């Protein structure tokens, strides 16, 4: 399993924020935080489906 550095996570977070905003039509920090936590924990599409 590849671990992400804090820098990689910080670089990824704005893109996740944009995706959430585009999908929902408004900003939702709780969803962004949950998505980042899932990525850091190693979740993938199969584990979350």
PyMOL commands that place a pseudoatom at each C-alpha (Angstrom):
pseudoatom trace, name=CA, resn=UNK, resi=1, chain=A, elem=C, hetatm=0, pos=[0.000, 0.000, 0.000]
pseudoatom trace, name=CA, resn=UNK, resi=2, chain=A, elem=C, hetatm=0, pos=[1.350, 3.401, -0.951]
pseudoatom trace, name=CA, resn=UNK, resi=3, chain=A, elem=C, hetatm=0, pos=[1.096, 6.065, 1.697]
pseudoatom trace, name=CA, resn=UNK, resi=4, chain=A, elem=C, hetatm=0, pos=[0.449, 9.697, 0.830]
pseudoatom trace, name=CA, resn=UNK, resi=5, chain=A, elem=C, hetatm=0, pos=[2.564, 12.455, 2.272]
pseudoatom trace, name=CA, resn=UNK, resi=6, chain=A, elem=C, hetatm=0, pos=[0.999, 15.465, 3.960]
pseudoatom trace, name=CA, resn=UNK, resi=7, chain=A, elem=C, hetatm=0, pos=[2.101, 17.555, 0.965]
pseudoatom trace, name=CA, resn=UNK, resi=8, chain=A, elem=C, hetatm=0, pos=[0.346, 15.233, -1.497]
pseudoatom trace, name=CA, resn=UNK, resi=9, chain=A, elem=C, hetatm=0, pos=[-2.836, 15.359, 0.564]
pseudoatom trace, name=CA, resn=UNK, resi=10, chain=A, elem=C, hetatm=0, pos=[-2.687, 19.160, 0.763]
pseudoatom trace, name=CA, resn=UNK, resi=11, chain=A, elem=C, hetatm=0, pos=[-2.196, 19.338, -3.021]
pseudoatom trace, name=CA, resn=UNK, resi=12, chain=A, elem=C, hetatm=0, pos=[-5.146, 16.998, -3.626]
pseudoatom trace, name=CA, resn=UNK, resi=13, chain=A, elem=C, hetatm=0, pos=[-7.611, 18.720, -1.284]
pseudoatom trace, name=CA, resn=UNK, resi=14, chain=A, elem=C, hetatm=0, pos=[-8.460, 21.717, -3.561]
pseudoatom trace, name=CA, resn=UNK, resi=15, chain=A, elem=C, hetatm=0, pos=[-9.305, 19.314, -6.395]
pseudoatom trace, name=CA, resn=UNK, resi=16, chain=A, elem=C, hetatm=0, pos=[-11.608, 17.345, -4.103]
pseudoatom trace, name=CA, resn=UNK, resi=17, chain=A, elem=C, hetatm=0, pos=[-13.226, 20.619, -2.970]
pseudoatom trace, name=CA, resn=UNK, resi=18, chain=A, elem=C, hetatm=0, pos=[-13.842, 21.564, -6.617]
pseudoatom trace, name=CA, resn=UNK, resi=19, chain=A, elem=C, hetatm=0, pos=[-15.357, 18.155, -7.383]
pseudoatom trace, name=CA, resn=UNK, resi=20, chain=A, elem=C, hetatm=0, pos=[-17.685, 18.322, -4.372]
pseudoatom trace, name=CA, resn=UNK, resi=21, chain=A, elem=C, hetatm=0, pos=[-18.713, 21.879, -5.234]
pseudoatom trace, name=CA, resn=UNK, resi=22, chain=A, elem=C, hetatm=0, pos=[-19.360, 20.926, -8.867]
pseudoatom trace, name=CA, resn=UNK, resi=23, chain=A, elem=C, hetatm=0, pos=[-21.377, 17.828, -7.914]
pseudoatom trace, name=CA, resn=UNK, resi=24, chain=A, elem=C, hetatm=0, pos=[-23.463, 19.441, -5.158]
pseudoatom trace, name=CA, resn=UNK, resi=25, chain=A, elem=C, hetatm=0, pos=[-23.508, 23.014, -6.411]
pseudoatom trace, name=CA, resn=UNK, resi=26, chain=A, elem=C, hetatm=0, pos=[-22.198, 24.342, -3.092]
pseudoatom trace, name=CA, resn=UNK, resi=27, chain=A, elem=C, hetatm=0, pos=[-19.226, 23.851, -0.779]
pseudoatom trace, name=CA, resn=UNK, resi=28, chain=A, elem=C, hetatm=0, pos=[-19.533, 21.176, 1.905]
pseudoatom trace, name=CA, resn=UNK, resi=29, chain=A, elem=C, hetatm=0, pos=[-16.385, 20.897, 4.067]
pseudoatom trace, name=CA, resn=UNK, resi=30, chain=A, elem=C, hetatm=0, pos=[-17.624, 17.792, 5.918]
pseudoatom trace, name=CA, resn=UNK, resi=31, chain=A, elem=C, hetatm=0, pos=[-17.797, 15.789, 2.691]
pseudoatom trace, name=CA, resn=UNK, resi=32, chain=A, elem=C, hetatm=0, pos=[-14.355, 16.990, 1.628]
pseudoatom trace, name=CA, resn=UNK, resi=33, chain=A, elem=C, hetatm=0, pos=[-12.909, 15.952, 4.988]
pseudoatom trace, name=CA, resn=UNK, resi=34, chain=A, elem=C, hetatm=0, pos=[-14.583, 12.545, 4.772]
pseudoatom trace, name=CA, resn=UNK, resi=35, chain=A, elem=C, hetatm=0, pos=[-13.302, 12.008, 1.229]
pseudoatom trace, name=CA, resn=UNK, resi=36, chain=A, elem=C, hetatm=0, pos=[-9.744, 12.931, 2.233]
pseudoatom trace, name=CA, resn=UNK, resi=37, chain=A, elem=C, hetatm=0, pos=[-9.926, 10.626, 5.263]
pseudoatom trace, name=CA, resn=UNK, resi=38, chain=A, elem=C, hetatm=0, pos=[-11.140, 7.747, 3.075]
pseudoatom trace, name=CA, resn=UNK, resi=39, chain=A, elem=C, hetatm=0, pos=[-8.311, 8.287, 0.599]
pseudoatom trace, name=CA, resn=UNK, resi=40, chain=A, elem=C, hetatm=0, pos=[-5.727, 8.447, 3.389]
pseudoatom trace, name=CA, resn=UNK, resi=41, chain=A, elem=C, hetatm=0, pos=[-7.164, 5.256, 4.914]
pseudoatom trace, name=CA, resn=UNK, resi=42, chain=A, elem=C, hetatm=0, pos=[-6.786, 3.413, 1.616]
pseudoatom trace, name=CA, resn=UNK, resi=43, chain=A, elem=C, hetatm=0, pos=[-10.424, 3.077, 0.611]
pseudoatom trace, name=CA, resn=UNK, resi=44, chain=A, elem=C, hetatm=0, pos=[-11.183, 2.390, -3.023]
pseudoatom trace, name=CA, resn=UNK, resi=45, chain=A, elem=C, hetatm=0, pos=[-14.348, 2.141, -5.101]
pseudoatom trace, name=CA, resn=UNK, resi=46, chain=A, elem=C, hetatm=0, pos=[-14.903, -1.544, -4.242]
pseudoatom trace, name=CA, resn=UNK, resi=47, chain=A, elem=C, hetatm=0, pos=[-14.603, -0.947, -0.491]
pseudoatom trace, name=CA, resn=UNK, resi=48, chain=A, elem=C, hetatm=0, pos=[-17.078, 1.943, -0.507]
pseudoatom trace, name=CA, resn=UNK, resi=49, chain=A, elem=C, hetatm=0, pos=[-19.685, 0.512, -2.904]
for i in range(1, 49): cmd.bond("trace and resi %d" % i, "trace and resi %d" % (i + 1))
show_as sticks, trace
zoom trace
